Structure formats: C-alpha cells, structure tokens
Amino acid sequence: MTIKKNIAKINKQLAGSAARLIAVTKTKPIEDLQEAYQADCKIFGENRVQEMVNKWKVLPKDIEWHLIGHLQGNKVKEIVPFVSLIHSVDSMKLLKQIDFQAAKINRTVNCLLQIYIAQEDTKFGLSEEEAIEIIESEDLKSLHNIKIVGLMGMATFTENFPQVRREFKKLKTFFEVLKTVSEHRQIPNVELKEISMGMSGDYLIAIEEGSTLVRIGSFIFGNRYIA
C-alpha cells in the first residue's frame, strides 16, 4: 500500500468533476499524514476535536482542517481558531455557539448543515424541515461570525447501491431547493456551494450525484491499494 499512489488514483477519478478530496485522517499516525501532505493532499478531515487539535499543532499550517464528526458545543472553542470547515452542524444551538466563539477572535467560520438522509438510527442530522427552519429563522440573521456554505449527508451503510444513489440524489435535490430559498431571501451569511457526501465505499456514486467534497479514509490509509 502506497498512500501517494492511492491519492493519485482517487484524484484521477475526481478529475473533471466538481469534487475535491478530503483525506479522513482519524486514528492515523502523523507519519501517514505527512506522506499524504507530501503527495499534495492538503485537506484533512477529523472526527474528534482533541485529535484534530493535536495534529494541527505539529503539521504544516497550510493544511485545511475539516471537522467531519459530531461536534459538542463545549468543544467548539478548541477548533474555532483554525478549522476551515465544520461539516456536522445539526442545530441552531450549535451554530450560535460557533458564532459566539468565532466572534471572540474576530473570525468567520464556514459551516455545513448536516442533513439526515440514511435509514439508520445511529446517524445524526437535521430533517429537511428543520434545515429550512434554520435558514428562514430571524436568529440566523444575527449571527455575523458563521457562514453556511452547504450541506453534508451520510448515506446508509449498505451494499444496496441503488439505495445509496437515491439518498445522495435526495440530498442534491434538497440542496437546490435550499439554495433557491436562501437566494430568494438574500441571507448574507448563507452561500450554498458545497455538498459533502461520499466516503470510501460510495464516493464514485457521490461524484456522479453532484458531491463537491468526498471524505475518504480507508482507500488512502487502509491495507489495500486501489488497482
């Protein structure tokens, strides 16, 4: 297994699409991240706040750090100074906390609303109705240090790929609906342009369905090379 070769293979598959690669680096040692960095992979995704903070401290500062796991409000202040994108915003309460911490350091933090698209109880996320409620709320207009730039979704963990495709298609359709709503209302802190969907097992389907960010871990750092 060669991390550099795996990254090159994935980037070749992404060529011509709107999708960019996020290397999911959770549990991986610094040496693996350095190898990915040397292969010109500069966007890393972490699930846990403390692990991301520890890696950020020792790795090059031109890396984009994306928080892709569930985020607790009491952990927000630890990542606000450097995080490039928070994928997993699933409540107005969390948006307010991110805004509060970002305002302290005069920074604007980009966020994605996580939408529940899977048929699994273990997944987090907003319903479509809850997401529209956030976009249309008066509270959102008062948040000057966050920007909602898109949506994130996690498909059902299954080998039923037609089902996965339907779930990704549903997220893309809702993205277009929400984009129309936000543009009509001219909300200054909403500019929908990113769709984060697709992981190692289903990213090719996600690309076909309009993903702009694919979150890939095992196909980069795992025990196999992509033939």
C-alpha positions as CSV (number, residue, x, y, z in Angstrom):
1,M,0.0,0.0,0.0
2,T,1.3,3.4,-1.0
3,I,-0.5,6.5,0.2
4,K,0.8,8.6,-2.6
5,K,-0.4,6.1,-5.3
6,N,-3.8,5.8,-3.7
7,I,-4.2,9.6,-3.6
8,A,-3.1,9.9,-7.2
9,K,-5.7,7.2,-8.2
10,I,-8.5,9.0,-6.4
11,N,-7.6,12.4,-7.8
12,K,-7.6,10.9,-11.3
13,Q,-11.2,9.6,-10.6
14,L,-12.2,13.1,-9.4
15,A,-10.8,14.9,-12.5
16,G,-13.4,16.6,-14.5
17,S,-15.9,16.6,-11.6
18,A,-16.7,19.3,-9.0
19,A,-15.5,17.1,-6.2
20,R,-12.4,17.6,-4.0
21,L,-10.7,15.1,-1.8
22,I,-10.8,15.2,2.0
23,A,-8.4,12.7,3.5
24,V,-10.0,11.3,6.6
25,T,-7.1,11.0,9.0
26,K,-8.8,9.8,12.2
27,T,-6.7,7.4,14.2
28,K,-3.9,7.7,11.7
29,P,-0.3,8.5,12.8
30,I,1.4,11.7,12.0
31,E,3.8,9.9,9.6
32,D,0.8,8.9,7.4
33,L,-0.5,12.4,7.3
34,Q,3.0,13.7,6.4
35,E,3.1,11.2,3.5
36,A,-0.3,12.4,2.3
37,Y,0.8,16.0,2.6
38,Q,3.9,15.2,0.5
39,A,1.5,13.8,-2.1
40,D,-0.1,17.2,-2.3
41,C,-3.2,16.3,-0.3
42,K,-3.9,19.4,1.8
43,I,-7.4,18.8,3.1
44,F,-7.7,16.6,6.2
45,G,-10.9,15.5,7.9
46,E,-11.1,14.5,11.6
47,N,-13.9,13.1,13.7
48,R,-12.6,14.0,17.1
49,V,-11.8,17.5,18.3
50,Q,-8.8,16.7,20.5
51,E,-7.1,14.5,17.9
52,M,-7.5,17.3,15.3
53,V,-6.1,19.9,17.7
54,N,-3.1,17.7,18.5
55,K,-2.3,17.1,14.8
56,W,-2.9,20.7,13.8
57,K,-0.2,21.8,16.3
58,V,2.6,19.7,14.7
59,L,1.7,19.7,11.0
60,P,2.2,22.4,8.3
61,K,-0.2,25.3,8.7
62,D,-1.3,25.4,5.0
63,I,-3.4,22.3,5.7
64,E,-7.2,22.8,5.6
65,W,-8.7,21.1,8.7
66,H,-12.3,19.9,8.4
67,L,-14.3,18.6,11.4
68,I,-16.5,15.9,10.0
69,G,-17.7,14.2,13.2
70,H,-20.4,15.1,15.7
71,L,-19.5,18.3,17.5
72,Q,-20.4,19.1,21.1
73,G,-20.9,22.7,22.0
74,N,-18.3,22.6,24.8
75,K,-15.6,21.6,22.3
76,V,-16.2,24.4,19.7
77,K,-13.7,26.9,21.2
78,E,-10.9,24.5,20.7
79,I,-11.2,24.4,16.9
80,V,-12.6,27.8,16.0
81,P,-9.1,29.4,15.7
82,F,-8.0,27.2,12.8
83,V,-10.8,25.0,11.4
84,S,-11.6,25.6,7.7
85,L,-15.0,23.9,7.6
86,I,-17.3,22.3,10.1
87,H,-19.4,19.6,8.3
88,S,-21.6,18.4,11.1
89,V,-23.8,21.3,12.2
90,D,-27.1,19.8,13.3
91,S,-28.8,22.5,15.4
92,M,-29.3,26.3,15.7
93,K,-27.9,26.0,19.2
94,L,-24.6,24.7,17.8
95,L,-24.5,27.4,15.2
96,K,-24.9,30.0,17.9
97,Q,-22.0,28.5,19.9
98,I,-19.7,28.5,16.9
99,D,-20.7,32.1,16.2
100,F,-20.1,33.1,19.8
101,Q,-16.6,31.6,19.9
102,A,-15.7,32.9,16.5
103,A,-16.7,36.5,17.4
104,K,-14.2,36.4,20.3
105,I,-11.3,36.2,17.8
106,N,-13.0,38.2,15.0
107,R,-13.1,35.2,12.7
108,T,-15.8,33.8,10.4
109,V,-16.2,30.0,10.4
110,N,-17.7,28.2,7.4
111,C,-20.2,25.5,8.3
112,L,-22.3,22.8,6.6
113,L,-25.7,21.8,7.8
114,Q,-25.8,18.0,8.3
115,I,-28.9,16.5,6.8
116,Y,-30.2,13.1,7.8
117,I,-30.5,11.0,4.7
118,A,-29.8,7.5,5.8
119,Q,-32.1,4.7,7.0
120,E,-30.1,4.3,10.2
121,D,-30.8,5.4,13.7
122,T,-27.1,5.9,14.5
123,K,-26.7,8.8,12.1
124,F,-27.0,12.5,13.2
125,G,-28.6,15.2,11.1
126,L,-31.4,17.7,10.5
127,S,-34.6,16.9,8.7
128,E,-35.3,18.9,5.6
129,E,-37.9,20.8,7.5
130,E,-35.5,21.7,10.3
131,A,-32.9,22.9,7.9
132,I,-35.4,25.2,6.2
133,E,-36.5,26.5,9.6
134,I,-32.9,27.4,10.4
135,I,-32.4,29.1,7.0
136,E,-35.6,31.1,7.4
137,S,-35.1,32.0,11.1
138,E,-34.6,35.5,12.4
139,D,-31.9,34.2,14.7
140,L,-29.7,33.3,11.8
141,K,-29.5,36.9,10.6
142,S,-28.0,37.9,13.9
143,L,-25.0,35.5,13.5
144,H,-22.2,37.5,11.9
145,N,-19.3,35.1,12.5
146,I,-20.6,32.0,10.8
147,K,-21.4,31.3,7.2
148,I,-23.4,28.3,6.0
149,V,-21.8,27.2,2.7
150,G,-23.5,23.9,2.0
151,L,-24.9,20.6,3.2
152,M,-23.4,17.3,4.4
153,G,-25.0,13.9,4.4
154,M,-24.1,10.3,5.2
155,A,-25.7,7.5,3.2
156,T,-26.9,4.2,4.7
157,F,-24.0,1.8,5.3
158,T,-25.1,-0.9,2.8
159,E,-24.1,-2.7,-0.4
160,N,-27.5,-1.7,-1.8
161,F,-26.0,0.9,-4.1
162,P,-29.3,1.9,-5.8
163,Q,-30.5,2.9,-2.3
164,V,-27.2,4.9,-1.7
165,R,-27.7,6.6,-5.0
166,R,-31.3,7.6,-4.1
167,E,-30.1,9.1,-0.8
168,F,-27.4,11.1,-2.5
169,K,-29.8,12.2,-5.2
170,K,-32.2,13.3,-2.5
171,L,-29.5,15.4,-0.8
172,K,-28.6,17.1,-4.1
173,T,-32.2,17.9,-4.8
174,F,-32.7,19.4,-1.4
175,F,-29.5,21.4,-1.8
176,E,-31.0,23.0,-4.9
177,V,-34.3,23.7,-3.0
178,L,-32.5,25.3,-0.1
179,K,-30.3,27.3,-2.4
180,T,-33.3,28.8,-4.1
181,V,-34.9,29.6,-0.7
182,S,-31.7,31.3,0.6
183,E,-31.1,33.3,-2.5
184,H,-34.7,34.5,-2.6
185,R,-34.4,35.7,1.0
186,Q,-30.9,37.2,0.3
187,I,-29.4,36.0,3.6
188,P,-25.9,37.5,4.0
189,N,-24.4,34.6,5.9
190,V,-25.7,31.8,3.6
191,E,-24.0,31.0,0.3
192,L,-24.7,27.4,-0.6
193,K,-22.0,25.9,-2.8
194,E,-20.7,22.7,-1.1
195,I,-22.2,19.2,-0.9
196,S,-20.2,16.9,1.3
197,M,-21.2,13.3,0.5
198,G,-19.4,10.1,-0.3
199,M,-16.9,8.0,1.6
200,S,-14.5,5.2,0.6
201,G,-17.3,2.7,-0.2
202,D,-19.6,5.0,-2.2
203,Y,-17.6,8.1,-3.3
204,L,-17.9,7.2,-7.0
205,I,-21.7,7.3,-6.8
206,A,-21.5,10.5,-4.8
207,I,-19.4,12.2,-7.5
208,E,-21.9,11.2,-10.1
209,E,-24.7,12.7,-8.0
210,G,-23.0,16.1,-7.5
211,S,-20.8,15.9,-4.5
212,T,-18.2,18.6,-4.2
213,L,-16.4,17.1,-1.2
214,V,-15.7,13.4,-0.7
215,R,-14.4,12.1,2.6
216,I,-12.1,9.2,2.0
217,G,-10.0,7.3,4.7
218,S,-9.5,3.6,4.1
219,F,-8.9,3.8,0.4
220,I,-6.0,6.2,1.2
221,F,-4.6,4.9,4.5
222,G,-6.0,1.3,4.6
223,N,-4.4,-2.0,3.8
224,R,-5.1,-2.1,0.1
225,Y,-4.0,-0.3,-3.0
226,I,-6.7,0.7,-5.5
227,A,-6.0,-1.4,-8.6
